[in-house]
């Protein structure tokens, strides 16, 4: 049996004494099971039913199951490679399991129909795709292939080369036709002139005269009344069409609202509608823009409404959703109603959407749920009081991201994708960061109040502030925004100026009381002390009466016009929103605060709006990070991790030995770093060469510096150290080993004792002029810089060599005992009482540390000079006695010993 197989079989059996035959049997069983599982995954699925002559709009053939169900893809949602994927389970008429689909994706045979950052978003996208599915008859040849397209039935996610080639050729032909001002006819495969036909006014195709009675409008006129934006959105027939087997929610709602009438005249009938007023048009626009929820979410909403509607009408108190109507109660109600596989996220999402329906938010496929703004507002106000990570609160966040994506589409980019990409980068570069990607105007409020463009403004905020005080303030801002919207709606409807004044009063109270109270709170003032700035707190301003009444844009009064134009080019039209809403959300000044930008600006132009991988614009990312006080402060804050010896060395190097600057050495060093990071790093670089504590601190700083303006300065300052040191590997590691074994090696080859350093280290140090505290400082350096890292390196080597053996080896345990002993010694030295002062010894006694460091340095330099003389004497002795040697003799000595002898030390006879 192969030794590797024998070893692996033993590990599976957890029985080192097993016979070769037992191991072989185990191996064969495991291998057979593995092959069976693999074969099962690769096995083609069973046919789902009989193929029809119809396909979907995605060119997926429709099949009829034995039960009479018509299916084309039957999407499933699962997690793979850090993302949530929607994948068709039907391919070429066969059904596949999730495991099979995962294998097919990894093999590159299929691709998902969509990729998302959260399960909620993925499931909603799958539901929307399912509900929008249309079908039509398409010709097939005798082999079942779609006529007119090569390579068989085209399925999303299955990339056939012939299909790709055909599509590319068709695109090139269309481009050529456009260039020549012609049309490419796919039937004749020839270019022909464009036909020009001017239809007589008031006629339908074919020349039929359309008679429009007073008080009525045609479909074309209705779309024109909705405005230019909706001209682009509405396809012909969308207000009246009825796709096969599907509901046209927009057509049904408009028919109900405007009494759509079908007029039969000639071969082509047309539709007439009651002429709508402006209020009706606003409603229709809102309905067209409304999201479409998954059918199962709607079903869950209705169950919760039926089960808890009466309770919610009487609900009171901040703890209602944690004590009286808990998440477990909601899940139990849904389970009892027959809902299978209910999760926290699904139950919380249903309650979130129910709350939005109570508030009056439109969803295309939600009916039979009565509006109750008081209850809806209570739900969201209560959720905003919960911890940021509570499932109730998380559901509002996930729903908000989905609504923003639906409202703004690709014109502003996928905010969820931006956030996910940024989070992944931060986790990779700065795993122990204390800052988060914060939406300045709150995602939840922006989505729930329909002020979608504001959701894209981001900054970096300290984690604790973001999840607590700032989150609470933004929740109050959302409540104020809702009340302002209600007052403006009443003013526009009635023209009564008291409602306009009500909106002004709400905004004034929020800006001058709520906002000021937040900015002057103890937590914010401490934040300002820690980071030099206060967190970004929005303001809400109301337009003039004329601007509000007549929907006139006025954002330029509160934002710089150049920024408004730039944001608009990125799909964020703040100016248009002010005219539509009558209010504006603003910063403290007309220009954005330092460190605030649109999330999309962090990514390259060619990836920010597409569906593919987001690629960072390094220049924009650099500016975003270095403009952030929270980010830049994190480097300085790490100075608290410096040991007393490192503090003393930096203080001497940067002139911080006196406490005059900043009140202490630490604050002095922070001030100098923040004032000029490049200069600070360049001056500090040489110190890290002989101080592991400093080296590790700088190494962490290098991680923080990556992608920022100080990155190049860091690399330039520390490149020699990285090359020469690394993590105590290579040449430097060999030098340390040599220093530890120096005396015994020389004695082993016959060098007289008087030329070998053999004195007790502490005695030698004291004799050279040191004292107890300076020796402790020196000893801490030896432990940090040499002994502990060397032992840790040894342990890693042993672990790697014994990786196939279960449990710890004896050698590894011995080394770990040594490491533990060294660390205890280091901690005892670090706890020396003389190094501390103040209540409970909370602060470094900086004068004592500085004096001990100075004496250690002086004594070490003196000892180094004496040691160099001794080394030279030893080298001279070797030469005198005609032992072969050169200037690299120490490495030769070490290498010869490592090879088991003194082969490289030869006499010249």
N, C-alpha and C positions, 0 to 999 in steps of 0.2 A: 504493500500500500504506500502511496506517496506520503512522505513525512509531513508535508503541510496539511494534507487531508486528515492524517492520523491525529495531528495536534488539534485541528479544528473540531474534529469529532469528539476528542476528549473534553474540550471546552464545552461543547454542547451537552455532553453527558455529565459534566462536572465530576469526572471520575478519572483521575490521573493514572490509576493502576489498572485501567481497562486493558484487556488483551487486544492485540491487533485485529483479531477476527470480530470482537465486539465493536471496536471502533469502526471497522469496515462496514458492518451491518448498519450501524447508526448513520454513517455517511451515506450509504445507499438509500436508506429510508428518507433522510432529509433531502437528498438530491431528487429522489422520485417525487416527493411532495412539492418541492420547488418547481420541477418541470410541469407537474400537473396543474399547479396554480397558474403558471405562466401560460400554459396551453389554454386554460379556461379563459384567461384574460384576452388572448389572441383569437379565440374562437368566434366566428361570425355570429351575430345575433339572429334570432328567428324573424321571419317575415311578419309584419304587423297586419297585413291585409291585402286586399286587391287594389292594384293601381287604377286610378281614374284617368280621365282625359284632361283633368284640371291641374293647374299649378298655382302657387301663391305668387304674390308680387316679388318674392325673392327667388323665383324660378325653382322652388322646391315642389316636387310632385306630391299630390294629395292622394292618400290611400284610404280605403274604406275597410274598417275592421269587421270581423265577424259579428260584432254587436251593433254594427251600423254607424259607428262613430267615424267622422272624417278627420284624419290626422295628417300632418306633414312633418312636424319636427318634435313635438312633445318636449319642451325645454326642461333641463334640470339645472340646479344651482349647487356648486360645490367650491370648496377652498383648495387652491393649488398655487404653490410658489408665492405665497404672501398676498394673493389676490382672490377675490370672489368672481367666479366665472359662470356665465350662462352658456350652456352647450346643448345643441339639439341631441336628443337620444336616438333619433331615427336617421339613418344614413342609407341611401339606396334601397329604401323599403324595409330595412332590418332594424330591430330595436337592440340597443346596447345598454349595459349597466354602467354605473358611475365608474367602477374600477376599470372597465374596458375603455371608457371614454378618456380617463386619465392617461392610460397607457397610449391611446391613439394620439393624444395631444403631445405627450413626451416624444413619441416617434415622429411627430411632424405630419401625421396623416390628416388631421383636422385641426381647426382653430375655433375658439369660442366666438359666439355672436357678439358678446360684449364682455368687458372686464371692468371691475369696480373695486372700490376701496372698502366697502362694507356690505354685509349681507342684505341689509334693508334696501340699500340702493340697487343691488343686483336683482333682488326679487321684484321690486317695483318696475325695473326696466323690463324684466321678463314678462310681467303682467301686461305692460303697455304694448310690447311687441305682439303678444298673443291676441290682445283685444283689437289691434289695428290690422290683423291679418285679413287679406282679401284674396279672392280666387278668381280665375278666369280660365276658359278653355284654351288649350294650346295644342297645336299639331304635334304628333309623335310619329316617327317612322316605325317600320315593322319591328325594329329592335328595341323600341321603347324609348328612344332618344328624342330630345326636343329638336324639332326641325329648325334649321337655321343656326344652330349652335353646335360646334364640334365638341367631342370629348364626353358625350352623354349628358345626363341631367346635372346642371350646375347647382351645387349645394354650398351655402355660405360656410366658410371654414375649410372646404376641401378645394385646394388650388390645383386644378388640372392645367398642365402646360398648354394644351391646345386652346383652352378657353382664354387663358391669359394672352396668348398670341393673337387670337381673334379679336379680343377687346382692344388690344394695342393697335391692331391694323385699322379697326373701325374708327378709333379716335384720331389716328393720323389722317384718314380719309375725310373725316368731318372738318378737321383743321384746314386741310387743303381746300375743301369746298368753301369754307368761310373766307379764306384768304383770297379766293377768286370770285367771291360774291355769288356762288352757285349753291346748289343742293346736291348731295350725293344720294342717289337712289339705290338702296340696297337690293331691290328686286332686279333691276336691270344692270346693276353694278356700273352705272355711268353717272357722270355729272350732268345736271340740267339746270336751266335758268329757274329762278324763283318765280312762282306764279303770283301776280298782283291782282287782288280783287278787292274792290271797294264796295262794301255792303251798303245798300240804301239805308238811311237813318230810320230807325223804328221798325226794322225788319229782322226776322230770324233767318238763319241759314236756309237757302232755298227761295228767298224772296218773300216770305210770308209777312204780312203787315202785323205788327204787334200793337194792339190797342190797350192803352194804360188808363183805366178809369181814374177819376179824381180820388185822391186819398190812398192810391195804390202805387206800388213801385215794382219794377222787375228785379230779378236776381242781380243783374249787372248793376242797376242803379243802387240797390241795397249795399252791394260790396263797395261801390264808390263812396257811399255815405259813411261807411265805416272808416274810411281814410286810407291814405297811401300805404301805410304799414300793413293793413289787412288786405289790400289789393294783392300784395306779394304773398301773403300767407294763404289766402283762400284759393284753392284750385277750382276749375270750372265744375259745377255740379255738386260741390261740397255742401252747399246749403240745401240741396234737395235730394241728392243721390242716396241710394240704399244699397250698400254692398251686400253681396250674397251671404246670408247667414250671420250678418253682423249688424250692430246698431250704429246708426249715424247720430250720435248724441247731439251734435251741433244742429243738424237738420231738424231733429225732433223738437229741440227746445225752441228754435226760431219758428217752426211751424205752429207750435203751441202759443207762442208769444205774439206772432204777427199774422196768425190765421192764413197760412200759406194755401193758395188755391191753384190747382192744376187746370190750365186752360188748354183744351184740345182743339187745335186748328191746323189742319193739314197733317202731314206725316210727323212733324216734330212739335210736340206740345211744349208749352212754357209755363212758368210759375209767376204768380203775382202775390205780393205781400202787402199787408197794411203798412202805410208809411209811418215809420217809427219817429218818436220825438227823441231829444238828446239823452234823456234818462234811459230810454230803452236801448239806444245805441251804446251807451256806457256799459249797460248790463251785458249786451251781446259781446262787446269787446272782451269784457272780463270773463265771460263764459268760454269764448274761443281760447283765451289764454289759460283757462283753468286746467290743472293737472287731471290726469286720468289715473285712478287708483287701481291696484290689483283687486280683482273680484273677491278674493278671500279676505282682504283687508276690509272691504266694504261689508262683507258678511259678519266679520268679527265686530265691527263698529255697531252694527244693528243689534247684535247679541248683548253687547255691553250697555247700549242705550236701553234695551228692554229690561235688563237685569238690574242696572244701577241708576237709571234715569231719575227715579223718584228720590233716591238717596242723594244724588248730586244736587238736586234743586234745594235741598236743605243743608248742604254742606257748609261747614265753618271751620276755621282754625288752620294754622300752618301745618299741624301734624295729621291732617285728614288723610293724606295719601300714604302715610307711614303707619297709622294705627287703625283707622276706620275702614278705609278701602285700600287694602294692600295689593301689591302685585300678585301675591299668591291667591288672593280672593278672585282677582280678575282671571287668572289662569284656570282656576277651578271652575268658574262659570263657563268659560269657553270650552273646557274639556267636557263638562256635563252637557253642553249643547251639541256635542258630537264633533268638535274640532280636534283633529289629530295632530300630534307632534307639536303642541303649542310650546313656545319658548318665551323667555322674559322679553326678548326684543319684539316678538310678534304681538304679544299682549300689550306692551307699552306703546307700540306703534298704533295699534287700534285705538287706544285711549287718547293718544295725541291727535289722531285724525278726527276722532269724535269731538274733541274739544274745539278743533278748528271749524268743524261743521256747526257746532253750537254758536261759535262766534260769527258765523255767516260766510265763512270762506267757501268759495265755489269749488266743487269737484264735478267733472262731467258725468260720472256714473254713480253719484250719491243722491238718493232721494228718500223720502219717508222719514227723515230725521229733522225734527222741528228746530228752528233757530232759537237759541236762548243765550244771548250774549253774556248775561250775568254768570251763568254756569260755565260757559266757555272761557270767560276771563278768569274765573276762579281757578279753573284747572291749570291754566298757564301761569298765573301768579303763584300758585302753590308749587308747581314744578320748578319755577325759578328760584324758590327758596331752598330747594334740595341741594345736596352735595352734587358737584359737577359730574361725578361718576355714577350716581344713582341711575338704575335702568329707566325710571320714569323720565328723568332729565335727559339721559342719553338719547331716548327716542325722539324727543323734540329736536335734538341736534341733527340726527340722521334724517328726519323728515325735512328739516330746513335745507340741508344740502341737496336733497332730491328736488325740492320745489325750486331752488335757485337754478339748478341745472335745467329744469323744464322751462323756466321763465326766460332765461337768457341764452339757452342753447350753447352753440359753439362760438357765438360772436364774442363772448367774453372769456371763453375757456372753462374747463371743468374745475371748479373750485375744490371739489373733493380730491381730484387728481393732483392739484397743486399742493394741497395740504399733506397728502400721503407722500409725495415725492420729497417735500421738504423735511418731513418727520424722519423718513428713511435716511436722508443725508445727515441729519443732525445726530441720529443714533449711531451712524457709522463713524462720524468724525468726533463727536463730543458726547460720549455715552453717559457721562455723569454730569450733564449740564443742569443748570437750575433755571432755565428760561424756556418759554414756549412760544409758538407761532400764534399770535393773538389777533382776532378780528376787531379792529378799533370800534366799529359800529355794531358789533354783535351779529353773528350769523342768524341766531334764532329770532331776534327781533326784526331783522331785515327781511327774513323770509315770511314770518308770521304777519307782518304789517304790509307786505308787498313792496317794501323799499329795497328791492333786490340789488341794485347797483352798488349800494353802500357796503355790501357784504365782502367785497373784494379788497378793501383797505386793511392792511396788516402791519404789525410791528412785532418786536420781541419784548415780552413782558416776563418778569420774574414769576415762577410757577405759582407760588403761594398767593401772591397778589391777584393773579389771573383767575384762580379758582375760587377765591373768597370775596374780598372787598370789591374788586373791580367787577366781578360777575354780578354781585348784588346791585351795584350802581347801574350796570347795563340793564338789569331786570327792571329797575325803576324807570330807566329811560324808555324801555319798551312800553310800560304802562302809560307814561306821559304821551308817547307817540300815538298810542291807540286812542286816548281821549281827545287829542288834537284832531285826529282823523274824523272822529265822530262829530266834533263841533264844526269842522269845515264842511262836512257833508250836509249838516243841517243848514248852515249858512248858504251854501250854494242852492239848496233846494227851496229855501223860504225867502232868501234875501234879507232876513232879519239880522241887523248888525250886532245884536247881542250875542249871537253865536260866534261871530268873528272875534268879538272881544273876549269871549270865553276861551277860544283857542289861544289868543295872545296871553291871557292870564295864566293858562296852563304852562305855556312855554316859558313865561317869565318866572313862575314859581320853580320850575325845574332848573333853569339856568342860574337863578340868583339865590336859591335856597338849597335844593337837593344837590346840585353840582358843587356849590361852594362848601357845603357841609362835608361832602365826600373828600374834596381836595384839602380841607383843613383837618381831616380826621387824624387821629394818632398814627394809624397804620400807614396812611399816605405820607405823612411827615417823616416817619421812620424810613419809608421807601426812598423819599427824596434825600435823606441823609446818607442812605446806603449807596444810591446810584446817581445822585446829582441831579435828578429830574423827577417830576411827578408823573404818574401814569397818564396816558392820553385819555382825556374825558371829553366826550362829545357835547355839543350844544345843539339846541333845536330852535330855529328861527322861522317866523311866519312872514309870508309876503304881505304886501299892502292889500287893502281891500279890493282895489281894482285888479291886482295881479291874481289874487285868490279867486275872485268872482269870474274873471274872464280867462282863467287858466293861462296866464302869461308867464313865460320862463323868467326867473330872476336869480339864478345861481351865481351870476357874476358879481352880485352884491356881497357874496360871502366866500367865494373861491376865485382865485386868479384865472382870468380867461385863458391864458396859455395852458394851464393845467386842465381846465374843462375840455379844451380841444384835444389835448393829448389823451385824456381818459376816454373821450368819445371815440377816438380812433382805435381804442382797445376794447370797445363794446360797452363802456361804462358811461352812460349818458345821464349825468347828474342834472344837467340843465333841463332836459325834457321831463325829468321826474318832478322838478319843482313846479312846473306848469301843471302837471297832472295832479299833484298832491296838494299844492298850496303851501308847503313848508320845505325847509332844507335842513339837513343835518350837517353840522360844520365843526371845524377845529377851533382852537382858541384864536387863531389868526387866519388870514386869507390863504396863506401858504401852508402846506402840510408840515407838521412837526418833523424834526430830524429823525430819521429812522422809520418813517412811514412811507409805504409805497403800495401799488397794486400787486396782488399776488402774481398776476400774469407777467409782470415786468421782470420777475426773477428768472424767466425761462427764455430760451432763444425764440426768435420770431417764427422759425419754421416748425417748432414743436409745441408752442404754447396753446394753439387752438386745435390741433389735430387729436386723433384718438390714440396715437402711438405713445412711446416712451417720452417723458418730459426731460429735456436736457437743459441744465442750468446755464444761464448767461453768467459766466464767472465774474465779469466786471460788475454787473448789477448785483450779484450775490455779495461780492466784496464790499460794495458801498452799503448794502443793506445791513451787513454784519458790523462793519466798523462805524457806521452812523448810530448804532444802537448802544447807548450807555450801559445797558444791562449786560450785553455781550462783552464789551470792553472791560467792564468792571470784574467779570469773572476771572480774568487772568490775574489782576491785582489781588483779588480776594484769595487766590491760592497761596499768597505769601504767608497766610496763617499756617500753611503746612511746612514751612521751613524750620529746621532745627536751630538751636541756639548758636552752633558753630557757623552755620550758613548765614544766619542773620548778622553775626559779627563780621564775617568776611565781606558781605554785600555793603554793610554800613561803612566799612573802611574804604571800599572801592568807590562809593558814591558820595562820600562826604556827609554821611548821616550819623556820625558818632555823637553829635550833640543833639539834644532833644528839641532844639529851638524850632526846627522846621517840621510843622505838622503835629507837634506834641509828643512824638515817639519815633523810634527808629523805623518801625513798621510803616507808620503813616507817611514818614518821610520817603521811604522807598516807593510806596504806592504813588505818591505825588510825582516823583521823578519819572516813574514808568509812564503814568498817564500823560505827562507833559511831553515826553519824547520817547516813545517805545523803542524806536530804532537805536537811538543813542544808548539807552539803558541796556538793551540786549548786547550791543557791541562791547560795551565796557565790562559786562558781566561774564561774557563768554569764557575767558581764560580760567575763571574760578571753577567752572564745572569740570575742568579737566581732572582735578584731584579731589572731587567732593561728590560722592554718589547722591547724597540728599539734594544737592543743588542740581545735579544732572537730571534726576527724576523730575524735579520741579520744572526745569526748563523743557524737558521732554513733553510734559503735560501741556506746558505753554505752547509748544510747537503744534500740538493737536488743535489748540484753540486758535492759533494763528493761521492755520491752513485755510486758504480761500479768502484771506483778508489782506489789507494793505501792508501789514507788518510781516507777511509771510516771507517775502524775499529778503528782508533785513535779517530775519531769524536764520534763514538758510545760510546767508552769507557769513553771519557771525559764528554759527555753530557747525558748519560743514566739517571743519578739521576735527572737531571733537567726535562727531558722528562716525567719520571714517576711522578714526584712531581708537574709538572706544566701543560704540554700539552698546551692547548690554554685557560688557566685560567679556567679549569673545575675541578671537583672532589674536593679534600680536599683544594687545594689552592684557588679555587674559593670561597669555604665556609669561608675560613679564611678572604678573602678580604671583603666579605659581613659582617662578624662579626665585622671587624675593622670599617666599615662604620656605623654600627648600635650600636656599643658597649655602648656608653654613655646612649642612650635612653632606652636600655633594662635594664641596671642596675638601672636606676632611676625608671623604671616601676615596679621593684620588691622591692623597698624601700631602696636601698643603699643610705646613706647620700651623699649630693652633694659634700662635701669636699673630698670624695674618688673617685669622677668621673671626668675624663678629660673633662672639659667643656670650656676651653679658646679658643678664636678665633685662628685658626691655624696659621695665619700670626703673630699675636701678640705673641703667644707662641714661635714661631720660632725666632722672633727678640729678645725676652727676653732671650732666651737661648744662644744668641751670634751671630746670623746670621745677614746678611745685605740684601739689596734689590736684588742684582744680585744672591746671593746664594739662596735666597728664590725662585726667578724665576727658577733657576736650579732645585730646589726641586719640585716646582709646575709642571714643565714639566714632571718630573718623575712620579708624581701622576697621571697626565692626561694620559700619555702613558701607564703606568704600571697597573693602576687600573681602573680609572673611565671610560675611553673610551672603553676599552675591556669589562668591565662589562656591559655597556649599549649595546654594539654590541652583546654580548651573550644573553641579554634579548630580543633584537630585533629578533635574530634567533629563540629563543624559541617561540615568538609570531607568527612569520611567519609560523613555522612548525605546530603550533596548529590551525592556521586559513588558512591552505593550500587549503581547499575546498571552501573558500569564495573568490569571485572575488573582486579585488581591495584591497587597504590597509585599515586595521582596524584603529579605533580611537587610540587605544593603540599603534599601530605601528608608526603612525604619530607623537604621543607625544614623543616616545622614539627617533625617528629620529630628531625631533627638538632639543632634549637635546644633542644628538650626535653632531649635527651641531654647537650648542652653545659651547660645549667643544672643538671642533676642532678649532673654531675661537679663543678661548682663548689660545689654544696651539700655534697657528700660531702667534698670537700677542707676546707671550713670546719668540718664536723662532726668531722673527724679532727684538728683542732688539738690538739697534745700537751698544751698548758696546761689543757685541759678535763678531763684524765684523771689518775688516780693509781693506785697499787697495782701488784702484780705484773702484768706484761704490759698495763699500763694498762687494767685490767678494770673500774674503777669511776670514776664521775664525781668530779672534784675540786670538790665542792659549794661550798666557800667562794669559789673562783675564779669559778665560774659565777655565783654570787649577786652578787659584786662587779661583774662585767661586765654583768649584767642591770640592776643598779641604775644604773650609769653610762649604759647605753644608754637607759634610760627617762628619766633626767634630761636627757640631751642631746637626745633626740627631742622632749621636751616644750618645751624651749627653742627648738629649730628650728621646731616647729609654731607657736609664738607669733610668731616672726619671719616665717614664711611667711604667717600670717594678716594681718599688717600689710602685707606686700607685695601680697597679693591685694586688700586693701582699697584700697591706693593705685592698683592697676591698675583697679579698678572705678570709683574716683573720676575717674580720667583719662577713661574712657569716657563718664561722665556729663558731665564738663566739656566734652568735645568733641562733645556733643550726639549721640552714637551711641545708638540705641535700646537699652535694656536694663532688666532688672529683677532681682529677687533670684534668678531661675532662669537668669541669663544663661549660666553655663557650659554647661548642657544645650542652650541655643539655639545656642551656638557650635559644640558638637560635632555637633548635628543638622544644622546648615547645611553643615558640612563633609562629613558623610556623604551629603548629598543632592547634592553636587557643586558647591557655591558658597557664597556668603555672603548668600543671599537674605533671611535673617531679620535681618541687620544693616543697618538703614537709617538714614540721616541725617534728622534733623528740621529741615528748612530753613524 
